[in-house]
């Protein structure tokens, strides 16, 4: 029986009985007294398990109150080996980089600290994890940590917010009262899906475009999850909408080596053609973001349908050619 199995056994015995004697532990675990003592020390010191010796009962019990703010009311239900702990620490480092100055980093610190204590002293540290595993963001726009925290708090407390919002496309400022529905981290930036009371509809807002925010002492309207999915997730990218079309894109055999492995949309359909090219079909309602992704592929992709999207892409290429010819 390895140590992890013994930990589960100790948890089970203490959970099923009011008191467990040392002899009962030794018999059930099939270990020496010295090994049992080391297991107890690990559980208490590393995991904060509230296992105590009760002199009156002449056995070990779980202290229901624990001892100190970091103790547990019962033994943890999940045991991790060293490899799993390293993996979790790596994930936590990744999460920290998503919003290093905001509430995400601060909220996961207690979890990170506990996992660190599970590592042996002679093993590699969290500093090694941070040095060896990195996230490289692309075109990340900086948003206010204070605004992020206000939005997240209103979202979880189910309260409304009032924002002043910069519309980049029209270069205008609008005032909105919103019922936050969910925060979305998309392409290295944060977005808020919300019910807009001024437009009486669902909208998506980029957090970096919020210029002012304040709480509203009103309960937020909650939109059904099925409605959120149908209106905000059914179309391509962050520009959602109800009216949908299907974009049909044909990628060159060379580019198909990558595109055939990529997920552009949960409801996409793709097919490898006889010549090695790849035809990808994507639902969309607003073509702004889709056009940027198509143009990014250059001559490696051709828009087959719809004709209006093909025309827009052609127009952009003509403008680009004219720009370079003028130079």
Secondary structure, DSSP 8 states (H G I E B T S, - for coil): --HHHHHHHHHHHHHH-S-B-HHHHHHHHT--HHHHHHHHHHHHHTT-B-EEEETTTTEEEE-TT-SSTT-BSS--S----HHHHHHHHHHHHHHHHHTTTSHHHHHHHHHHHHHHHHS-TTS--HHHHHHH-----SS-----HHHHHHHHHHHHHTEEEEEEEEETTTTEEEEEEEEEEEEEEETTEEEEEEEETTTTEEEEEEGGGEEEEEEEEEE-----HHHHIIIIISSSSS---SS-EEEEEEE-HHHHHHHTT--S-TT-EEEE-TTS-EEEEEEES--HHHHHHHHHTGGGEEEEE-HHHHHHHHHHHHHHHHHHHH-
